Amino acid sequence: MLSQILKASVVLLLMSIACKQDKTISKSVSHNKEKAQKSKDKIISSLNNKDFSLNIETYFSKDTLNVVDYKEDIYSSPIIIFQKLSFYNKNKLIKTHQLPLKNVNKKTITDKVISATGTPIYKACLSKKSNQDFYIVNGSDYCNGSDCPEFIGIYLMNGDIIYEGFSNEKKKHILKNIIVKNSIDLNKLTNCIDIDIFK
């Protein structure tokens, strides 16, 4: 009788240890999945020009915005939360630049408030000239009307800023002067890439 009780106790002890190990393994797998998921919440879009290249890093959340207008549905998920530029020469990083894009608080379908980029970058192109090339970067608020802000950034190959501004700011004359001075034709850009995560 005593030996049977001891056997039962040993079995229960072994089952308890196995259960704890399963929980530990489960937690480890869950943690690794979460880590892998977080690493995927970023895309890098590259625009190359001979030895130079521009990387646009877009960080996003896979939440869904609580939108009112059905036309906004395609832009409701994922949610862009941060973007930055990285400039390279012969694959060597020469400069990083944090864009002057303001973040705004927006509600998700679960009533969570998330800080989202107001005018995310959606396109980058080259303006090629005989003496100087430029990166042209465009952003938009994905809305309609004259008050909807659009962003334009003009940069040298080494990352120096020639111009950054928004369409609803009172400095359009500065952009016009820069375009004329550098003979940039915004209607004749090349090698354009789309930063499109809404697919």
N, C-alpha and C positions, 0 to 999 in steps of 0.2 A: 504493500500500500504506500509506504513511504517513498519507495523508488519511483512509483507512478507519479506521485506529487512532484518529486524532483524533476522527472522528465517533462511534466507539464510546465513547470516553472522555467526550465531551460528553453522550451519551445516558445513560450510567451516572450521571454527575454530576447530571443533571436528575432522574432517577429517585430518587436518594438524597435530594435536596432535597424532592421531592414526598412521599416517605415520611415525612420528619421533620415536614413540615407536617401530614400526616394524623394523626400521633401527637399533635402539639400540639393540633389541633382536637378529637381524641378525648378528650384529657385535659380540655380546656375544657368540652366537653359533659358529661362525667362529673361534673366539679366542680359545674356548674350544676344538674344533676339532683339531686346530693346536697344542695345548698343548698336547693333547692325542697322536697325531701322533709323536711328538718329543719323548714322553716317550717310544714309541715302537721301536725307532731306536737304540736299545741296546739288546744284548742277553748275558746271563750268562751261561757258560758251567762249570759243576762241576765234579771234580774227587775226589772220596772219598777213604779213607784208614783208616778204624777203626775210631778212634776219630778225625782224621785229614782230612781236605779237602782243595782242591785248586779250587778257582773260577777264570775262565778266562773271563773277561768282554770285550766284543767286541762292539765298537761303530761304526756305519756305516751311510752312506748317501744313500738314494734311487735314487740318480742320476745314470746315465749310462755313462761309459767311452767311448771315441771315439777311438776304437781299430782298428788296421790295419789288423792284422792276425785273420782270422775267428776262429782259435783255441782258441783265447782269449775271445771269445764272452761270454762263460759261467762265466767268471770272471769279466765281465764288469759292472755288477750290482747285488747287491748293492756294494758300495765302502767302504772298511774298512778304517776308518780314525784314530782310536786309539784303543789300547788294553792295559790292565793292569792285573796284577795278585794279588789275595787276598788270604792269607793263614789263615786257621781257625783251632782251636783246641776246640773240644766239642762245636761247633757252635759259638765260640767266636773269633772275628777277632784278630789275633796276628800280622799281618804284611801285608802291601800293597807294591807292587813293580811296578815301571814304567819300562817297558821293553826298552832295548836300540835299539829300531827299528826306523830307520830313515824314515821320511816322505818325499815324493817327490811330486812335482806339476804335476798334470795330467789334460788333457782336457776332458771335457764331450762332449756329442753329441750336446750340445747347446753352445759350445765354452766357457763355464765357466771353470775357472781353480780351481781345488780343491786339497787340500793337502791330499794325500792318503798314507797309510802305505806301505813301500816298500817291506817288507818281513813279511806279516801277519802270525800269529800263526794259524796253521791248525790242530794240534794234540797234545795231552798230554797223557803220560802213566806213569806207575809205574815200577820202578826197585826194586823188593823185595829181600832183603837179610836177613840172619839170625840175623845180628847185626844192620843193618841200611837200611832204605828204602829211595828211592829218587823219586822225580818228574822229568820226562824227558819231556821237552817242545820243539816242533819243529815248525819252520816257513819256508816259501818258497816264492820266487818271482814269482811263477807260470810261469816260462819260461824254455827253454831247453838249454843245453850246459854247459861246464865246468865252465864258468864265471858267471853263474847264482847263486846268493848267497842263501844259506840255513842257517837258524838259529838253534842253539841248546842251550838249557838252562838246567842245572842240579841243582836241589835245594833240600835241606833237608826239612823234614816235617814242620819245624818251619819257613821256608822261607829263610834261609841262602843260599847265592849263592855259589855253588861249582864251577860252570863254566858257562860262557856265551860267545858265539862267533859265527862267520860266516864262512862258508866254504871257502870263498875267502880271508880270512885273513891269515897272516903268523904266525899263532900260533896253527896249527893243532897238533904239538907235545905236547902242553900243554894238549889238550883234550885227546890225547892218554895216557899220563901219569896219568891223573885223572881217566880215565876208568880202567886202569890196577891197580892203587892203590886201588880203591874202588870195584874192581871185578864186574864192571858193564858190562853186555852183552846187547848191543843195539839191538841184534837180538832176545832177549828173554824178551821183555817187556810185562806187563800185564795191564788189566783194561783200555785199551786205549779208549779215547773219541775223536771224530772228532768235530772240530769247523767249521761246514760246513753251511754257510749262502747262498751258491749259489745253492739253490734248487728251 
